[in-house]
Every structure is written in structure tokens, then in C-alpha cells.
């Protein structure tokens, strides 16, 4: 009889625990966050989700994979999602066209591009200055890689108008390998494969030291934006979201590369080279990702300067309208 009573108490206690757990889950705030689907961009967000950092902050975050930063921001402005994580380049363009958004946290401090030559042009092109009169591949005119290339050329004293631009989308590798282009703005693993084939790395913006040499410091890239009208109502939620992402950034800086790769959805890795992915993560993680989510104002100003050089933003553009440093205050 005592045994039955004990078991009954355990069952009742277990049911109560499950009910409390279900109640806790139900109380988590459900939000949608859209972002571009570039693999190195998504790592902090998947780490925060898979390791439970969002949940620790009382958030149930649905990550919405968009086709690029512009689409993610269109989702945000249109009300389909609550937040959008994109490059600052994309956010500035939406803002300049009247999108009422505020960017309040950063998860990436370098562009995910490198300028590299085709194997056939590696001997002839040894520096940015050698690009004059050459054909250089970019994803599209006005995209972040094209804008960054113009900015780099002007910093190096090269007239961007003396370069012929070929717009081939994000997959430039085959055209470069075949010698159809002289150089191009590539991502990983295309950069590694190009170098293995004999191409030359001119500037790797995924490397912090190289970016500091080429541009003078970090170049604000990935970060989170919210609709400006909802800032006050979402303030506590925004801070909890930022704290979760900062935990993810610190994990990325300290964990082994294989543990970081384990947080990524399997469908993103299927068909790829897992060892190659881990090598890329290990090589770039301390450069690409800051350890805190506070926005680097000077790095953001470099993005504005690059867009002004490309004619995409007017002279005198003020960052104060889109960047909100008061959300996180002095402490993240």
C-alpha cells in the first residue's frame, strides 16, 4: 500500500512537473527573425537557438531563411517577421529608400568576401593597382561586394571606372577557374579552391588584420534590425535577444570548430565537405565575429563611406537615424 502511495505521489509530481514545464514553454515569447542564408552569417543565430540561449532569455525564436539581406529586410518592413539580421550595407539601402528600421545589435564585423585573381592572371595581377583595365566579377552592381570593391580601389588609388565589372551572382568560382574573369569578389570555400588552383589572394576581408590594413579597421557587417515604431514596446525583448546572441558569440570564440559546426542544420552541410567547413570556421571565427554585440560606430562609418563613394548614399548622410546604441547602453 505504501509503495502504491509513493508511486502515485511520484506520478502526480511528475505530471505537475510536466505541466510546469509546458507552462514555461508556453510563456516564452515567440518571435520570427529573418536573415540572409549565407552560411557564415547564420552561425551566431543557429548557435543561439541550438544551444538554448534564446530559450534561456524566454524567447522562442523562429529563424526564417531569406534569399539575401534585401529580402529579409522586406519581410521586416512588410510585417512578416519581427526582426531581420542582415549586412549593414543592405540595411542602409532599405533605410535610404524610406524603410523605418533601427539596427541595435551586431554579430559580424567583417564582410564575407575576398578579392582574388583567376589562376591564369595570378602572375600579372599582384596588387589592387593591377586591376585597372581588367575584368572583375561581382555578384551584382550595387551589392555589398561591388560597393566594397569600389571603396578598396579608391583607397588604393585606382579609378574604379577603369575596371570592367562582370555580374555573375554569388558563384564566380567556375568563371574564375576557367579564366573568363581576371579577378573576382569571392566567398568561402571558393577562395580556398581558387588558391589551390593557383589563384592569388589580393585582399581577404574575412581576415581582421588584412581589413585593418586595407580599410583602416573593421567594416560593420551582420546585425539585427527592428521596426522603428515598435522599439519601445519591444525594448526588453530586444535586450534579451541581444544577450542570447552575445552568449553565442562568446561560444564561437572559445569552442572547438566541430562543436560550432554541430549547431548548424544538417541540410546546410549535406553535400558539402564537413572537414572543410570546420577548417573555415576555425580560420575565421575570431576575425569575423565580435565577442560583444554592441555596434562599432567607426566600423559602421566605413560602410557609409563606401556607399557614398559608390554613389548609393548622399553626402552628409547621418548614421544616427538608423543605429540605436541606447538599446544596449554601456553594457550588453
C-alpha positions, 0 to 999 in steps of 0.5 A: 500500500505504501509503495502504491502511495509513493508511486502515485505521489511520484506520478502526480509530481511528475505530471505537475512537473510536466505541466510546469514545464509546458507552462514555461514553454508556453510563456516564452515569447515567440518571435520570427527573425529573418536573415540572409542564408549565407552560411557564415552569417547564420552561425551566431543565430543557429548557435543561439537557438541550438544551444538554448540561449534564446530559450534561456532569455524566454524567447522562442525564436523562429529563424526564417531563411531569406534569399539575401539581406534585401529580402529579409529586410522586406519581410521586416518592413512588410510585417512578416517577421519581427526582426531581420539580421542582415549586412549593414550595407543592405540595411542602409539601402532599405533605410535610404529608400524610406524603410523605418528600421533601427539596427541595435545589435551586431554579430559580424564585423567583417564582410564575407568576401575576398578579392582574388585573381583567376589562376591564369592572371595570378602572375600579372595581377599582384596588387589592387593597382593591377586591376585597372583595365581588367575584368572583375566579377561581382555578384551584382552592381550595387551589392555589398561586394561591388560597393566594397570593391569600389571603396578598396580601389579608391583607397588604393588609388585606382579609378574604379571606372577603369575596371570592367565589372562582370555580374555573375551572382554569388558563384564566380568560382567556375568563371574564375577557374576557367579564366573568363574573369581576371579577378573576382569578389569571392566567398568561402570555400571558393577562395580556398579552391581558387588558391589551390588552383593557383589563384592569388589572394589580393585582399581577404576581408574575412581576415581582421588584420588584412581589413585593418590594413586595407580599410583602416579597421573593421567594416560593420557587417551582420546585425539585427534590425527592428521596426522603428515604431515598435522599439519601445514596446519591444525594448526588453525583448530586444535586450534579451535577444541581444544577450542570447546572441552575445552568449553565442558569440562568446561560444564561437570564440572559445569552442572547438570548430566541430562543436560550432559546426554541430549547431548548424542544420544538417541540410546546410552541410549535406553535400558539402565537405564537413572537414572543410567547413570546420577548417573555415570556421576555425580560420575565421571565427575570431576575425569575423565575429565580435565577442560583444554585440554592441555596434562599432560606430567607426566600423559602421562609418566605413560602410557609409563611406563606401556607399557614398563613394559608390554613389548609393548614399548622399553626402552628409548622410547621418548614421544616427537615424538608423543605429540605436546604441541606447538599446544596449547602453554601456553594457550588453 
